Amino acid sequence: MNLNLLEALDALERDKGISRDSLVDIIAKSIKSAYKKNYGAKNVEIEIDKNLTKLNVYQLWKVVEKVENPKEEISLEEAKKINPKIEIGEMVRKKINLKKDFRRVAAQTAKQVILQNLKELEKKNLFDKYVALKNRISTAEIIKVSDEYIDIRIGKLETKLPKKETIPGETFKNGELVKVYIKNIQNTSKGPKIMVSRTAPELITELLSSIVPEIEEGIIKIVKIVREPGIRSKVAVVTTMPGVDPVGACIGEKGSRISELIKELKNEKVDIIEYSEDPKIFIKHALAPAEVKNIILNEDERTAFVYVPENQLSLAVGKGGQTARLAAKITGWKIDIHSLK
């Protein structure tokens, strides 16, 4: 077999991640398809080995007394020239002389089929490789910044980060590396399409998991995250191991861990709060650092009437109602805040 072809197969295996067995299988199927298409043959067999030292094409004919379909049938007389012991009704196999019988058109067809199958297999391999990244974060390289999109590259694939999926106020530079959350990966006719975001709450989940070992180990669990991208997020955490402070672990010594998170989020404020199944305690944690004096719950309307000192009212409500709004989202209770004079 042509040495250049073997080198080409090695290159495809190395660069595209396509195994030699898959490549050989593609070649065999493509030659078989091209022969059947160009010669109208119904039964064709291919013999080929992984080093391409052997490539044989055989056509099978049904042995008949009177030939009506010469593309599929052969007379007993002709069949016995191939196999003297053959009988009517059996199948006889005849080797095809590729150099003589495989015309230029058929060879070109085989080449086109091989190339098409290689493209499809490459797309499949890429999809199988990248689909594992779904619902995870990945580092992306900024390629180009435009008004509506940021063109990015993740590994070998390029995609677009829509401006609406970026954190308000953040800017990008060509060549910069940035973390993105992979929301979905679609298998399209042009190959895998990656859909990414920097505003999804899951970005914080994955970032915290990479920063805080206790989360990765299952010692601390993230119960819920609510987020107003670029402004503030609240993260409710709980420990599965007595004696472990889930909030302190996420903040880190001297705020080292939370600082790393905030830096990646372009200075978006992040409140780590401890989750509690007691709604009063959970609401109190959600409104921290405001001092809560009393909470009265209306179970039927799922409303919490919260009372804070007068000088704590603005802190409990937050700028533009931000703190109260996020506290309501993360606790699942409508929060009505009042001041105590």
Salt bridges, closest charged atoms under 4 A:
ASP10 OD1 - ARG20 NH2 2.28
ASP15 OD1 - ARG14 NE 3.50
ASP21 OD1 - LYS50 NZ 3.93
ASP25 OD2 - LYS29 NZ 3.20
GLU45 OE1 - ARG93 NH1 3.00
GLU47 OE2 - ARG93 NH1 3.62
GLU78 OE2 - LYS81 NZ 3.12
GLU120 OE2 - LYS123 NZ 3.62
GLU122 OE2 - LYS16 NZ 3.09
ASP128 OD2 - LYS124 NZ 2.85
GLU141 OE1 - ARG153 NH1 3.08
ASP151 OD1 - LYS160 NZ 2.65
GLU158 OE2 - ARG153 NH2 3.31
GLU165 OE2 - LYS183 NZ 3.15
GLU170 OE1 - ARG198 NH2 2.99
GLU176 OE2 - LYS266 NZ 3.66
GLU214 OE1 - ARG257 NH1 2.94
GLU228 OE2 - ARG325 NE 2.63
GLU264 OE2 - ARG198 NH1 3.40
GLU268 OE2 - ARG227 NE 2.99
ASP271 OD2 - ARG232 NH1 2.77
ASP271 OD2 - LYS234 NZ 2.94
GLU291 OE2 - LYS293 NZ 2.81
ASP336 OD1 - HIS338 NE2 3.17
